Amino acid sequence: MARKSKTANASRWTILLAEDDPDYAQATRNLLEREGHTVLWADSGAKALDVLREQHIDLLLLDFFMPGMTGEETVIELRKFNDYTQVILQTGYASEQPPRALLRRLDIQGYHDKSEGPEKLLIWTDVGLKAAYTVQLLHKSRQGLRYILDATPELHKIQPLDGLLQGIILQIGGLLGSANSFLAIDPKSVQRSGDDAQAEGFLVMVADEMELAIHASTGRFSGYKHAADCLDDAELEVVRDTLQQHDVRVIENSTVVPLCVGEVVIGIVYLDRSVNQQRDIELLQVFANQAAVAIRNSQLYEMATMDPLTGVYVRRFFDQWFLRELRAAFRAKRPLSVLMVDLDKLKQINDTVGHLGGDRALAIIGKVLRQCIRDIDICGRFGGDEFAVLLREPGSEGGQIIAQRILEALRGKVVEGQQITLAVEASIGISVLQPHDFDLSQVPRPIPLSYFENVTQALIDGADRSLYKAKHQANGQHYEQGAPVLWPPLSKRE
């Protein structure tokens, strides 16, 4: 059984001594522990293998002759499940086997003749531990690169920017181990929408120097919005230097990593630990380059698909998604609901508090819609003051539930002018597409695009008719649901 001795000044190295002579084992343990190492002891090859399977060992000092299993047989078994632990073979008989032949055949790091005394054993131990350091360094580098390769597909998935940024911080923690950190993005490179941008205050300009907004954080940095809120002047200067020089900066207890796309720095990652190993710095740079490209792609995707004022999808993207969901609903025989949401009295708001007031009202509507729909639903800006919401698998009353939720969330929302306050209200029309009962094996293929475009138009027209009724109710803030829309029959001519 393995036994662990207490050490006065334990090093980071753990050595396993496999030796059946207890007197020699105790003397060797005392010698190695005085060097600061942690030493475990096993009195047979089989017990040594049990220890090696259960915990990390840096160096194995292995007696050649032991009961039940020789040192050579132990090494052969060890290499079946562990390629990294370094081995120094010990023997009391110098002429047992040619040392060079053993080193080559067993792929071990040393061969110590016990008769050469403790000083020679310490030399061989140092050789073995240096080899262990080199092998572990290479292994960790491979693991880091493998981690980056595994993480890269997740980085480049189409996803919301905020989720991507938080994911990057968590993945950096996985790459280097636990560390408090935050990620800050150059606000000029981020498209934000409406109310969110004003409430969070992303950009502050001070004497031509930019204060970076924190977009994702962990540990003690959670809750901070700007780098200046949690860093002192010296640390902020390091951040500014990183932005200008494009290089990783390592100072006492912290590391700053630039996020670069070509020659452009779009932000930084700040870690509250020093990353001093060149290998780890290089891994950080490789990961940061991948992360920066993913961030820029996410920004470009949002710019192409999101309405910057309201934060919902633009009409073109919504139309494409609508057709995609319609085809999926046809295949799965599931319902769909469409909500047309219209901002009431936009002209009055524009005439009374100005067009900026109208923009604020539209931004409020967009924010409420994003908050009220589910992750599987989609919302788009359909016209100037009109929005469309597509609900997947809404259930029998799902459209009405969402409509009620939207109207309730709007209660109390206002835009203010110099001498007047106006309520932000909306009317909602609902149209529901019922599942069909077609025998899909008999449906002619391919189904033409015009078939799905006609169903789309029928849904939109139904929601528009319901919206018209809702808007003509007294006092606004109403929803109406029309008759169900049915899938038209498919014939050979379709």
C-alpha positions in Angstrom: 0.0 0.0 0.0 1.2 3.5 -0.8 2.3 5.6 2.2 2.8 9.4 2.1 5.4 11.1 4.3 5.1 14.6 5.5 7.5 17.1 4.1 8.7 20.4 5.6 9.0 22.2 2.2 7.0 20.2 -0.3 7.9 20.9 -3.9 5.5 20.5 -6.8 7.0 17.2 -7.7 5.5 13.8 -6.7 7.8 10.8 -6.8 6.7 7.2 -6.4 9.3 4.8 -5.0 8.6 1.2 -6.0 11.0 -0.8 -3.7 10.6 -4.1 -1.8 13.5 -3.4 0.6 11.9 -1.3 3.4 15.3 -0.1 4.8 16.5 1.2 1.4 13.0 2.6 0.8 13.0 4.6 4.0 16.5 5.9 3.4 15.6 7.0 -0.1 12.4 8.7 1.1 14.3 10.7 3.7 16.9 11.7 1.0 14.3 12.9 -1.5 12.0 14.6 1.1 15.0 16.7 2.2 15.1 17.9 -1.4 11.5 19.1 -1.0 9.7 16.4 -3.0 6.6 14.5 -2.1 7.4 10.8 -1.9 5.0 7.8 -2.1 6.1 4.2 -1.5 4.9 0.9 -2.9 6.6 -2.4 -2.1 5.7 -4.2 -5.3 5.2 -3.5 -9.0 1.5 -4.3 -8.8 0.9 -1.9 -6.0 2.9 0.8 -7.9 0.6 0.4 -10.9 -2.4 0.8 -8.7 -1.0 4.1 -7.4 -0.2 5.2 -10.9 -3.7 4.6 -12.1 -5.2 6.6 -9.2 -3.1 9.8 -9.1 -0.6 11.9 -11.0 3.0 10.9 -10.5 5.9 12.9 -12.0 8.7 10.3 -11.6 8.7 6.6 -10.8 11.9 5.2 -9.1 11.5 1.6 -9.9 13.5 -1.4 -8.5 14.4 -3.9 -11.1 13.8 -7.0 -9.0 10.6 -7.2 -6.9 8.3 -10.0 -5.9 5.6 -10.9 -8.3 6.6 -8.5 -11.1 9.9 -7.2 -12.3 10.6 -3.6 -12.9 10.8 -4.3 -16.6 7.3 -6.0 -16.5 6.0 -3.0 -14.5 7.2 -0.6 -17.1 5.5 -2.6 -19.9 2.2 -2.6 -18.0 2.5 1.1 -17.2 3.0 2.1 -20.8 -0.3 0.5 -21.7 -2.2 3.3 -19.9 0.3 6.0 -19.2 2.8 7.5 -21.7 3.9 10.5 -19.7 5.2 9.4 -16.3 9.0 9.3 -16.3 10.9 6.2 -15.0 14.3 5.7 -13.5 15.1 2.0 -13.1 17.2 1.0 -10.1 19.2 -2.1 -9.6 21.7 -3.5 -7.1 23.6 -5.4 -9.8 25.5 -3.3 -12.2 25.9 -6.2 -14.7 22.2 -7.2 -14.7 21.5 -6.0 -18.2 23.2 -3.5 -20.5 21.8 -0.1 -19.4 21.6 1.4 -22.9 19.6 -1.6 -24.2 17.1 -1.2 -21.3 16.7 2.5 -21.9 16.0 2.0 -25.6 13.7 -1.0 -25.2 11.6 0.3 -22.3 11.6 4.0 -23.2 12.7 5.0 -19.7 14.8 8.0 -18.6 17.5 6.5 -16.5 19.2 3.5 -15.0 20.7 3.9 -11.5 23.1 1.5 -9.9 22.3 1.6 -6.2 26.0 0.9 -5.3 26.9 4.4 -6.7 25.4 6.1 -3.7 22.9 8.8 -2.9 24.5 11.6 -4.8 24.2 9.7 -8.1 20.6 8.9 -7.2 19.9 12.7 -6.8 21.5 13.4 -10.2 19.3 10.8 -11.8 16.2 12.1 -10.0 17.0 15.6 -11.3 17.3 14.2 -14.8 14.0 12.4 -14.5 12.2 15.5 -13.2 13.6 17.7 -15.9 12.3 15.2 -18.5 8.9 15.1 -16.7 8.8 18.9 -16.9 9.5 18.9 -20.6 6.9 16.1 -21.4 4.2 17.7 -19.2 4.9 21.1 -21.0 4.4 19.5 -24.4 1.4 17.6 -23.2 -0.2 20.7 -21.8 0.4 22.6 -25.0 -1.2 19.8 -27.0 -4.2 19.8 -24.6 -4.5 23.6 -24.9 -4.5 23.4 -28.7 -7.0 20.6 -28.6 -9.2 22.7 -26.3 -9.0 25.6 -28.7 -9.8 23.3 -31.7 -12.8 21.9 -29.8 -14.0 25.3 -28.7 -13.7 27.0 -32.2 -16.8 25.5 -33.7 -18.9 26.8 -30.8 -17.3 30.2 -31.1 -18.3 30.5 -34.8 -21.9 29.4 -34.4 -24.4 32.1 -35.3 -25.5 33.3 -31.8 -26.3 36.6 -30.0 -23.3 38.7 -29.3 -23.8 38.9 -25.5 -24.0 35.1 -25.2 -20.8 34.7 -27.4 -18.9 37.2 -25.2 -19.8 35.4 -22.0 -18.9 32.1 -23.6 -15.5 33.4 -24.5 -14.7 34.3 -20.9 -15.8 30.9 -19.7 -13.7 29.2 -22.3 -10.6 31.2 -21.4 -11.2 30.0 -17.8 -11.2 26.4 -19.1 -8.0 27.0 -21.1 -5.9 28.4 -18.3 -7.8 27.3 -15.2 -9.8 29.4 -12.8 -9.2 33.1 -12.9 -11.4 36.1 -12.4 -11.7 38.0 -15.7 -13.6 40.4 -17.8 -13.9 41.1 -21.6 -14.2 44.6 -22.9 -15.1 45.6 -26.4 -14.4 48.8 -28.3 -17.8 50.4 -28.3 -17.3 51.8 -31.8 -17.3 48.2 -33.0 -20.6 47.2 -31.4 -24.1 47.9 -32.8 -26.5 48.2 -29.9 -30.2 48.9 -30.0 -32.5 51.6 -28.7 -33.3 51.6 -25.0 -30.5 49.1 -24.1 -27.8 51.4 -25.5 -29.1 54.5 -23.5 -29.6 52.5 -20.3 -26.2 50.8 -20.2 -24.1 53.8 -21.3 -21.5 52.0 -23.4 -19.3 54.9 -24.5 -17.6 57.6 -22.5 -15.0 59.8 -24.2 -12.4 61.5 -22.0 -9.7 63.6 -23.6 -9.6 61.5 -26.7 -9.2 58.3 -24.7 -11.9 55.7 -24.6 -13.3 54.1 -21.5 -14.0 50.5 -22.3 -17.4 49.0 -21.5 -17.4 45.6 -19.8 -19.6 43.1 -21.7 -18.9 39.9 -20.0 -17.2 39.1 -16.7 -16.6 36.4 -14.0 -15.7 36.4 -10.3 -15.0 39.7 -8.6 -15.5 41.6 -11.8 -19.2 40.6 -12.1 -21.5 43.6 -12.0 -19.0 46.2 -13.2 -19.9 48.1 -16.4 -16.6 49.9 -17.2 -13.0 49.0 -16.8 -12.4 52.2 -14.9 -14.8 51.0 -12.2 -12.6 48.1 -11.2 -9.0 48.9 -12.3 -6.6 51.5 -10.8 -4.8 54.1 -12.9 -1.7 51.9 -13.5 -3.8 49.0 -14.7 -5.8 51.2 -17.0 -2.6 52.5 -18.5 -1.6 48.9 -19.3 -5.0 48.3 -20.9 -4.4 51.4 -23.1 -0.9 50.3 -24.0 -2.4 46.9 -25.0 -4.9 48.6 -27.3 -2.1 50.6 -28.9 0.6 48.0 -29.2 -1.6 44.9 -30.0 0.6 42.7 -27.7 -0.2 40.6 -24.6 0.8 42.5 -21.5 1.7 40.6 -18.3 2.1 42.6 -15.1 2.0 41.7 -11.4 -1.2 39.6 -10.8 -2.8 40.3 -14.2 -2.7 39.7 -17.9 -4.2 41.8 -20.7 -4.9 40.1 -24.0 -5.8 42.1 -27.1 -8.6 40.9 -29.4 -7.3 41.6 -32.9 -8.9 41.2 -36.3 -6.0 41.9 -38.7 -4.6 45.3 -37.7 -7.7 46.3 -35.8 -8.0 45.8 -32.0 -11.7 45.4 -31.2 -11.3 44.9 -27.4 -9.3 43.2 -24.7 -9.5 40.3 -22.2 -8.3 41.1 -18.7 -7.3 38.3 -16.3 -6.4 38.9 -12.7 -3.5 36.5 -12.7 -0.1 36.6 -14.3 0.4 34.3 -17.2 4.2 33.9 -17.3 4.7 30.8 -19.3 5.4 31.6 -22.9 3.5 28.5 -23.9 0.4 29.8 -22.1 0.7 33.2 -23.6 0.9 31.7 -27.1 -2.2 29.6 -26.5 -4.0 32.7 -25.3 -3.0 34.6 -28.4 -4.3 31.7 -30.6 -7.6 31.5 -28.8 -8.0 35.3 -28.7 -7.5 35.5 -32.5 -10.3 33.0 -33.0 -12.5 34.8 -30.5 -11.9 38.2 -32.2 -12.9 36.9 -35.6 -16.0 35.2 -34.0 -17.0 38.5 -32.3 -16.6 40.5 -35.5 -18.6 37.9 -37.5 -21.3 38.2 -34.8 -21.3 41.9 -35.0 -21.6 41.8 -38.8 -24.4 39.3 -38.6 -26.3 41.5 -36.2 -25.7 44.5 -38.4 -27.1 42.6 -41.4 -30.1 41.0 -39.7 -31.1 43.3 -36.8 -32.9 46.6 -36.8 -30.6 48.9 -34.9 -33.4 51.0 -33.4 -35.7 48.3 -32.1 -33.4 45.3 -31.7 -35.7 42.9 -33.7 -34.9 41.3 -37.0 -35.2 43.3 -40.2 -38.0 42.5 -42.7 -36.0 40.6 -45.2 -34.5 38.2 -42.6 -37.9 37.8 -41.0 -39.5 36.8 -44.3 -36.8 34.2 -44.9 -37.2 32.8 -41.5 -41.0 32.7 -41.9 -40.7 30.5 -45.0 -38.3 28.2 -43.2 -40.6 27.8 -40.2 -43.6 27.3 -42.5 -41.9 24.4 -44.3 -40.9 22.9 -40.9 -44.5 23.2 -39.7 -45.8 21.5 -42.8 -43.4 18.6 -42.4 -44.2 18.2 -38.6 -47.9 18.9 -38.9 -47.8 21.5 -36.2 -49.5 24.9 -35.8 -48.1 28.4 -36.2 -49.3 31.7 -35.0 -48.5 35.2 -36.3 -49.0 38.4 -34.3 -49.1 41.7 -36.1 -48.2 44.4 -33.5 -48.8 48.1 -34.3 -47.7 51.0 -32.3 -50.7 53.2 -31.6 -50.7 56.9 -32.4 -47.1 57.1 -33.7 -48.0 60.2 -35.7 -49.3 62.0 -32.6 -46.1 61.1 -30.7 -44.0 62.4 -33.6 -46.0 65.6 -33.9 -46.1 66.2 -30.1 -42.6 65.2 -28.8 -40.7 65.0 -32.1 -39.4 62.2 -34.2 -36.8 61.3 -31.5 -39.7 60.7 -29.2 -41.2 58.4 -31.9 -37.9 56.6 -32.1 -37.9 56.1 -28.3 -41.5 54.7 -28.5 -40.5 52.2 -31.3 -37.4 51.2 -29.2 -39.7 50.5 -26.2 -41.9 48.3 -28.3 -39.0 46.4 -29.7 -37.6 45.8 -26.2 -40.9 44.6 -24.8 -41.4 42.2 -27.7 -38.0 40.7 -27.2 -38.7 40.2 -23.5 -42.2 38.7 -24.0 -41.6 36.1 -26.7 -39.8 32.7 -26.1 -36.4 31.8 -27.4 -37.9 29.6 -30.1 -40.1 32.5 -31.5 -38.9 35.2 -33.8 -39.8 38.9 -34.1 -39.3 41.3 -37.0 -39.9 44.9 -37.9 -42.5 44.7 -40.6 -43.0 48.3 -41.5 -42.6 51.8 -40.0 -44.6 51.2 -36.8 -45.6 47.6 -37.4 -44.0 44.5 -36.0 -44.6 40.8 -36.7 -44.1 37.9 -34.3 -43.9 34.3 -35.4 -44.8 31.7 -32.7 -43.6 28.1 -33.1 -46.0 25.5 -31.6 -48.1 28.1 -29.9 -50.8 25.8 -28.5 -54.5 26.5 -28.7 -54.3 29.9 -26.9 -50.6 30.6 -27.2 -51.1 33.7 -29.4 -53.5 35.2 -27.0 -51.3 34.6 -24.0 -48.3 36.3 -25.7 -50.5 39.2 -26.8 -51.8 39.7 -23.3 -48.2 39.5 -22.0 -47.1 42.2 -24.5 -49.9 44.6 -23.6 -49.4 44.1 -19.9 -45.6 44.8 -20.3 -46.5 48.1 -22.1 -48.6 49.4 -19.3 -46.8 52.4 -17.8 -44.4 52.8 -20.6 -44.2 56.4 -21.7 -42.2 58.9 -23.8 -41.7 62.4 -22.4 -41.5 65.7 -24.2 -40.8 69.1 -22.7 -44.3 69.7 -21.3 -46.1 66.4 -22.0 -45.9 62.7 -21.4 -47.5 60.2 -23.8 -48.2 56.5 -23.2 -46.7 53.9 -25.4 -49.5 51.6 -26.5 -50.1 48.9 -29.1 -52.8 46.9 -30.9 -52.3 43.3 -31.9 -53.9 41.1 -34.5 -53.5 37.3 -34.3 -53.7 34.7 -37.1 -53.4 30.9 -36.4 -52.4 28.3 -39.0 -53.9 25.0 -38.1 -52.0 21.7 -38.7 -53.0 19.8 -41.8 -53.9 16.1 -42.0 -52.3 15.3 -45.4 -50.8 12.0 -46.1 -47.2 13.2 -46.7 -46.4 10.1 -48.7 -48.9 11.1 -51.2 -47.9 14.8 -51.5 -46.3 15.6 -54.9 -42.7 16.6 -54.7 -41.1 19.1 -54.9 -43.7 21.4 -53.4 -43.3 24.7 -55.2 -42.2 27.8 -53.3 -45.3 29.6 -54.5 -47.4 27.3 -52.3 -45.7 28.4 -49.1 -45.7 32.0 -50.2 -49.4 31.8 -50.6 -49.8 30.4 -47.1 -47.6 33.1 -45.7 -49.7 35.8 -47.4 -52.9 34.2 -46.0 -51.4 34.3 -42.5 -50.3 37.9 -42.8 -53.6 39.0 -44.3 -55.5 37.3 -41.5 -53.4 38.9 -38.8 -53.8 42.3 -40.6 -57.6 42.0 -40.6 -57.5 41.2 -36.9 -55.2 44.1 -36.2 -57.6 46.4 -38.0 -60.4 45.3 -35.7 -58.2 45.7 -32.6 -57.1 49.2 -33.5 -60.8 50.4 -33.8 -61.6 49.3 -30.3 -62.1 52.1 -27.9 -59.0 53.3 -25.9 -56.5 51.1 -27.8 -54.4 48.4 -26.1 -56.5 45.5 -27.5 -55.9 42.3 -29.4 -58.1 40.3 -31.8 -57.8 36.8 -33.1 -59.4 35.9 -36.5 -60.6 32.6 -38.0 -58.0 29.9 -38.3 -56.1 29.7 -41.6 -56.1 26.3 -43.3 -53.4 24.7 -45.5 -54.8 24.7 -49.1 -55.1 21.3 -50.8 -52.1 20.2 -52.8 -52.8 18.9 -56.3 -50.5 17.7 -59.1 -50.7 21.1 -60.6 -49.1 22.6 -57.4 
